[in-house]
Amino acid sequence: MLIAQVSSPRFRKPRLQRMPAQTGTPMESQACPSCGARAGGRAECQGLFDQLGALAWSDPRRAAVHNLVVDAYCLQHPDQYCESAKSYAAHLTRLCCALEFGGQPCLYWAIPRWLDGKVQLRKPLALRVRGAVTVADVHAAPNSDAYAARVREWARSVWEAYASQQDLARAWMRAAIAGVSSRR
């Protein structure tokens, strides 16, 4: 049996209520509807992502690939993290920056500077297939070195899934670089 906290409207003090145990399909076999991770559903997939964010603070090897974690996850969950054309452009362009432009910090920082202000963008249609590697694969890494390797594999998997939008991402990257150069 699971126990949940329920607020009483009269006193606003939480009380515990017994909930029936779940039956049926084990949580690990339930796929996230956005990325397909066998994590137990969308909320559990988000939980794995949140854990990866916390772990980035614990080890410099994990921190070094955290930008890839964020962009890969967001592009696999565009309904939540890429709602606007600017957020979509930010994540797709950052992934392009990491994988095709060496992930140089000065180039990473060019992207938000370029997107700050009036930029005319058209958001492309979201893809249905967004990469075979998911947050669950990365979360299962046995140590920090394996973690970093899986994050890079995940980022490449997402980038390959977005092959139809790579030229657009490269154009956005060039615009970001040009925008920073023109402000100097």
C-alpha contacts under 8 A as a table, 3 or more apart, distances in Angstrom:
res1	aa1	res2	aa2	distance
1	M	18	R	6.74
1	M	19	M	5.96
1	M	20	P	5.33
1	M	21	A	4.55
2	L	18	R	6.22
2	L	19	M	5.22
2	L	20	P	6.51
2	L	21	A	6.05
3	I	16	L	6.44
3	I	17	Q	5.81
3	I	18	R	4.85
3	I	19	M	5.74
4	A	16	L	5.81
4	A	17	Q	5.57
4	A	18	R	6.57
4	A	19	M	6.81
5	Q	14	P	6.03
5	Q	15	R	5.70
5	Q	16	L	4.82
5	Q	17	Q	6.37
6	V	14	P	5.50
6	V	15	R	5.42
6	V	16	L	6.11
6	V	17	Q	6.66
7	S	12	R	5.67
7	S	13	K	5.83
7	S	14	P	4.38
7	S	15	R	6.16
8	S	11	F	5.76
8	S	12	R	5.19
8	S	13	K	6.08
8	S	14	P	6.38
8	S	15	R	7.16
9	P	12	R	5.33
23	T	26	P	7.86
25	T	29	S	6.72
25	T	30	Q	7.09
26	P	29	S	5.66
26	P	30	Q	7.03
26	P	40	G	7.61
27	M	30	Q	5.38
27	M	38	R	7.90
27	M	39	A	6.64
27	M	40	G	4.03
27	M	41	G	7.39
28	E	31	A	7.68
28	E	38	R	5.21
28	E	39	A	4.89
28	E	40	G	4.80
29	S	38	R	5.22
29	S	39	A	6.94
29	S	40	G	6.32
30	Q	38	R	5.55
30	Q	39	A	6.43
30	Q	40	G	4.54
30	Q	41	G	5.47
31	A	35	C	7.88
31	A	36	G	4.92
31	A	37	A	5.24
31	A	38	R	4.48
31	A	39	A	6.20
31	A	40	G	6.05
31	A	41	G	5.26
31	A	42	R	7.64
32	C	35	C	5.71
32	C	36	G	4.75
32	C	37	A	5.23
32	C	38	R	6.52
32	C	39	A	6.67
32	C	40	G	6.87
32	C	41	G	4.30
32	C	42	R	4.60
32	C	45	C	6.34
33	P	36	G	5.79
33	P	41	G	6.97
33	P	42	R	6.41
34	S	42	R	7.33
34	S	76	Q	6.29
34	S	77	H	5.38
35	C	76	Q	5.32
35	C	77	H	6.61
35	C	129	V	7.84
35	C	130	R	6.62
35	C	131	G	7.59
35	C	134	T	6.65
36	G	134	T	7.39
37	A	41	G	7.89
37	A	45	C	6.91
37	A	134	T	5.60
37	A	135	V	6.79
37	A	136	A	5.77
37	A	137	D	7.96
38	R	41	G	7.32
38	R	136	A	6.79
39	A	42	R	7.82
39	A	44	E	5.72
39	A	45	C	5.44
39	A	48	L	7.94
39	A	136	A	6.32
40	G	43	A	7.71
40	G	44	E	5.51
40	G	45	C	7.04
41	G	44	E	5.50
41	G	45	C	6.18
42	R	45	C	5.02
42	R	46	Q	6.24
43	A	46	Q	5.09
43	A	47	G	6.25
44	E	47	G	4.80
44	E	48	L	6.37
45	C	48	L	5.19
45	C	49	F	6.47
45	C	135	V	7.22
45	C	136	A	7.36
46	Q	49	F	5.06
46	Q	50	D	6.17
47	G	50	D	5.02
47	G	51	Q	6.21
48	L	51	Q	5.08
48	L	52	L	6.34
48	L	135	V	6.75
48	L	136	A	6.92
48	L	139	H	6.72
49	F	52	L	5.10
49	F	53	G	6.38
49	F	73	Y	7.51
49	F	135	V	6.47
50	D	53	G	5.08
50	D	54	A	6.42
51	Q	54	A	5.10
51	Q	55	L	6.17
52	L	55	L	5.02
52	L	56	A	6.28
52	L	69	V	7.96
52	L	139	H	6.99
53	G	56	A	5.30
53	G	57	W	7.42
53	G	66	H	7.36
54	A	57	W	5.78
54	A	58	S	7.39
55	L	58	S	5.13
55	L	59	D	6.98
55	L	62	R	7.02
56	A	59	D	5.98
56	A	60	P	7.16
56	A	61	R	8.00
56	A	62	R	4.87
56	A	63	A	4.41
56	A	66	H	6.45
57	W	60	P	7.39
57	W	62	R	7.72
57	W	63	A	6.38
58	S	62	R	7.63
58	S	63	A	7.91
59	D	62	R	5.37
59	D	63	A	6.27
59	D	144	S	7.53
60	P	63	A	4.80
60	P	64	A	5.97
61	R	64	A	5.26
61	R	65	V	7.08
61	R	144	S	6.24
61	R	145	D	7.04
61	R	148	A	6.69
62	R	65	V	5.68
62	R	66	H	6.37
62	R	144	S	6.27
62	R	147	Y	7.07
62	R	148	A	6.22
63	A	66	H	5.05
64	A	67	N	7.67
65	V	68	L	5.44
65	V	69	V	6.57
65	V	148	A	6.34
65	V	151	V	6.89
65	V	152	R	7.68
66	H	69	V	4.89
66	H	70	V	6.30
67	N	70	V	5.22
67	N	71	D	6.24
68	L	71	D	5.24
68	L	72	A	5.87
68	L	95	L	6.73
68	L	98	A	7.40
68	L	151	V	6.83
68	L	152	R	7.28
68	L	155	A	6.15
69	V	72	A	5.39
69	V	73	Y	6.01
69	V	151	V	6.37
69	V	155	A	7.47
70	V	73	Y	5.31
70	V	74	C	6.03
71	D	74	C	5.12
71	D	75	L	6.06
71	D	91	H	5.06
71	D	92	L	7.20
71	D	94	R	6.93
71	D	95	L	6.14
71	D	155	A	7.92
72	A	75	L	5.30
72	A	76	Q	6.26
72	A	91	H	7.90
72	A	95	L	7.33
72	A	154	W	6.93
72	A	155	A	5.46
72	A	158	V	6.16
73	Y	76	Q	5.12
73	Y	77	H	6.23
73	Y	134	T	7.77
73	Y	135	V	6.97
74	C	77	H	4.95
74	C	78	P	5.80
74	C	80	Q	7.72
74	C	81	Y	5.24
74	C	82	C	6.78
74	C	91	H	6.94
75	L	78	P	5.24
75	L	81	Y	7.45
75	L	82	C	7.14
75	L	88	Y	7.64
75	L	91	H	6.70
75	L	92	L	7.10
75	L	130	R	7.25
75	L	158	V	7.45
76	Q	130	R	5.43
76	Q	131	G	7.43
76	Q	158	V	7.40
77	H	80	Q	5.89
77	H	81	Y	6.17
77	H	82	C	7.54
78	P	81	Y	4.99
78	P	82	C	4.41
78	P	83	E	6.52
78	P	88	Y	7.41
78	P	126	A	7.04
79	D	82	C	6.05
79	D	83	E	5.84
80	Q	83	E	6.25
81	Y	87	S	7.07
81	Y	88	Y	7.68
82	C	85	A	7.17
82	C	86	K	7.85
82	C	87	S	4.93
82	C	88	Y	4.44
82	C	91	H	7.75
83	E	87	S	6.68
83	E	88	Y	6.91
84	S	87	S	5.34
84	S	88	Y	6.24
84	S	123	K	7.29
85	A	88	Y	5.13
85	A	89	A	6.00
85	A	121	L	6.13
85	A	122	R	6.14
85	A	123	K	4.48
85	A	124	P	7.97
86	K	89	A	4.99
86	K	90	A	5.95
86	K	115	L	6.61
86	K	121	L	7.17
86	K	123	K	7.90
87	S	90	A	4.95
87	S	91	H	6.33
88	Y	91	H	5.51
88	Y	92	L	6.12
88	Y	123	K	6.92
89	A	92	L	5.25
89	A	93	T	5.67
89	A	123	K	7.57
89	A	169	A	7.39
89	A	172	W	7.45
90	A	93	T	5.32
90	A	94	R	5.95
90	A	111	I	6.64
90	A	112	P	7.07
90	A	115	L	7.57
91	H	94	R	5.10
91	H	95	L	6.17
92	L	95	L	5.23
92	L	96	C	6.27
92	L	169	A	6.07
93	T	96	C	4.92
93	T	97	C	6.03
93	T	111	I	7.33
93	T	169	A	5.07
93	T	170	R	7.15
93	T	172	W	6.38
93	T	173	M	5.83
94	R	97	C	4.84
94	R	98	A	6.18
94	R	108	Y	6.43
94	R	111	I	7.22
95	L	98	A	5.15
95	L	99	L	6.19
95	L	155	A	7.28
95	L	159	W	7.13
96	C	99	L	5.29
96	C	100	E	5.51
96	C	101	F	6.96
96	C	159	W	7.61
96	C	166	Q	7.53
96	C	169	A	6.25
96	C	170	R	6.70
96	C	173	M	7.43
97	C	100	E	5.59
97	C	101	F	4.69
97	C	102	G	6.47
97	C	103	G	5.24
97	C	104	Q	7.67
97	C	107	L	7.02
97	C	108	Y	6.71
97	C	173	M	6.93
98	A	101	F	5.86
98	A	102	G	5.31
98	A	103	G	3.78
98	A	104	Q	7.47
99	L	102	G	6.06
99	L	103	G	6.77
99	L	156	R	7.50
100	E	103	G	7.72
101	F	104	Q	7.06
101	F	107	L	7.98
103	G	107	L	6.95
103	G	108	Y	6.61
104	Q	107	L	5.33
104	Q	108	Y	6.32
105	P	108	Y	4.93
105	P	109	W	6.17
106	C	109	W	5.22
106	C	110	A	6.30
107	L	110	A	4.94
107	L	111	I	6.86
107	L	177	I	6.87
108	Y	111	I	5.69
108	Y	112	P	7.76
109	W	112	P	5.95
109	W	113	R	6.58
110	A	113	R	5.17
110	A	114	W	5.99
110	A	176	A	5.52
110	A	177	I	6.05
110	A	179	G	7.72
110	A	180	V	5.96
111	I	114	W	5.12
111	I	115	L	6.23
111	I	173	M	7.24
111	I	176	A	5.28
111	I	177	I	7.69
112	P	115	L	4.95
112	P	116	D	5.94
113	R	116	D	5.15
113	R	176	A	7.54
113	R	179	G	7.95
113	R	180	V	7.13
114	W	117	G	7.58
114	W	119	V	7.69
114	W	175	A	7.50
114	W	176	A	4.97
114	W	177	I	7.95
114	W	179	G	5.79
114	W	180	V	6.84
115	L	118	K	7.46
115	L	119	V	6.23
115	L	176	A	7.80
116	D	119	V	7.70
124	P	165	Q	7.99
127	L	130	R	6.30
127	L	162	Y	7.51
129	V	161	A	6.58
130	R	158	V	5.67
130	R	161	A	5.17
130	R	162	Y	6.89
131	G	134	T	7.34
131	G	154	W	7.68
131	G	157	S	4.94
131	G	158	V	4.43
131	G	159	W	7.66
131	G	160	E	7.15
131	G	161	A	5.08
132	A	154	W	7.94
132	A	157	S	6.21
132	A	158	V	7.52
133	V	137	D	6.32
133	V	153	E	7.37
133	V	154	W	5.09
133	V	157	S	6.08
133	V	158	V	7.56
134	T	137	D	5.42
134	T	138	V	6.76
134	T	154	W	6.44
135	V	138	V	5.11
135	V	139	H	5.98
135	V	154	W	7.93
136	A	139	H	5.00
136	A	140	A	6.26
137	D	140	A	5.36
137	D	141	A	7.04
137	D	150	R	7.35
138	V	141	A	5.53
138	V	147	Y	6.08
138	V	150	R	5.46
138	V	151	V	6.07
138	V	154	W	7.53
139	H	147	Y	7.56
141	A	144	S	7.48
141	A	146	A	5.59
141	A	147	Y	4.97
141	A	150	R	7.20
142	P	146	A	6.45
142	P	147	Y	7.18
143	N	146	A	5.44
143	N	147	Y	6.01
144	S	147	Y	4.79
144	S	148	A	6.22
145	D	148	A	5.30
145	D	149	A	6.43
146	A	149	A	5.10
146	A	150	R	6.11
147	Y	150	R	5.13
147	Y	151	V	6.13
148	A	151	V	5.11
148	A	152	R	6.36
149	A	152	R	5.23
149	A	153	E	6.26
150	R	153	E	4.87
150	R	154	W	5.97
151	V	154	W	4.94
151	V	155	A	6.14
152	R	155	A	5.08
152	R	156	R	6.21
153	E	156	R	5.15
153	E	157	S	6.12
154	W	157	S	5.02
154	W	158	V	6.25
155	A	158	V	5.21
155	A	159	W	6.06
156	R	159	W	4.95
156	R	160	E	6.03
157	S	160	E	5.20
157	S	161	A	6.26
158	V	161	A	5.00
158	V	162	Y	6.34
159	W	162	Y	5.09
159	W	163	A	6.49
159	W	166	Q	7.73
160	E	163	A	5.09
161	A	164	S	7.88
162	Y	165	Q	5.39
162	Y	166	Q	6.31
163	A	166	Q	5.16
164	S	167	D	7.45
165	Q	168	L	5.29
165	Q	169	A	6.32
166	Q	169	A	4.93
166	Q	170	R	6.14
167	D	170	R	5.07
167	D	171	A	6.20
168	L	171	A	5.05
168	L	172	W	6.17
169	A	172	W	5.01
169	A	173	M	6.10
170	R	173	M	4.93
170	R	174	R	6.21
171	A	174	R	5.10
171	A	175	A	6.19
172	W	175	A	4.95
172	W	176	A	6.13
173	M	176	A	5.04
173	M	177	I	6.26
174	R	177	I	5.11
174	R	178	A	6.05
175	A	178	A	5.01
175	A	179	G	5.88
176	A	179	G	5.06
176	A	180	V	6.36
177	I	180	V	5.38
177	I	181	S	6.22
178	A	181	S	5.01
178	A	182	S	6.09
179	G	182	S	5.28
179	G	183	R	6.52
180	V	183	R	5.27
180	V	184	R	6.84
181	S	184	R	5.61
